[in-house]
Amino acid sequence: MPSSGPCHRFRRRNFPVHKTLNSDLDFIAGGSAVDDRGKLQFCNDFDMASVRRFYVVSNHESRFVRAWHAHKQEAKYVYVASGAALLAAVKVDDWAAPDPALEISKFVLAEDKPGVLYVPGGFAHGFMTLQPDTRLFFFSTVALGESLDDDVRYPFDYWNPWAVVPR
């Protein structure tokens, strides 16, 4: 006989809604619920009103770096749907010749801790996959044509936060 109402016996992990990482970057925490039917992951506080497009990126192997991709105006939201990735961001001080010693903000995004990282315009960002079959969703605030007009690239090792340090 089917249930007449929702099953309320599930395990739910709660995270703070927003965690400001510095004056510009923001992590919008999600959560998950598990019951006898399976698992539900969500990020209910991610307001997608400013999103114009999205794309999904995966690498053929772990520890592969894709960096540095920057925009003066365009903002991105990043969500890891599967696997885990080290994402880094740098606030660019000079678009023609940024300081190689700028502060690097680093984050591990993983499917086991649902959430969305906000990277505003004015930043360069990149990532390294940490697990096989990692998939990252990038949500952009501008259409593709606008993005291409605002696109700045730097070599993957211009800033180099990609070493995983044993501890």
Secondary structure as UniProt FT lines:
FT   STRAND          11..13
FT   STRAND          18..20
FT   STRAND          26..29
FT   STRAND          31..35
FT   TURN            36..37
FT   STRAND          38..42
FT   TURN            44..45
FT   TURN            49..50
FT   STRAND          53..58
FT   TURN            62..63
FT   STRAND          65..71
FT   STRAND          76..82
FT   STRAND          84..91
FT   TURN            100..101
FT   STRAND          105..110
FT   TURN            111..112
FT   STRAND          115..119
FT   TURN            121..122
FT   STRAND          123..129
FT   TURN            132..133
FT   STRAND          135..140
FT   HELIX           144..149
FT   STRAND          151..153
FT   TURN            156..157
//
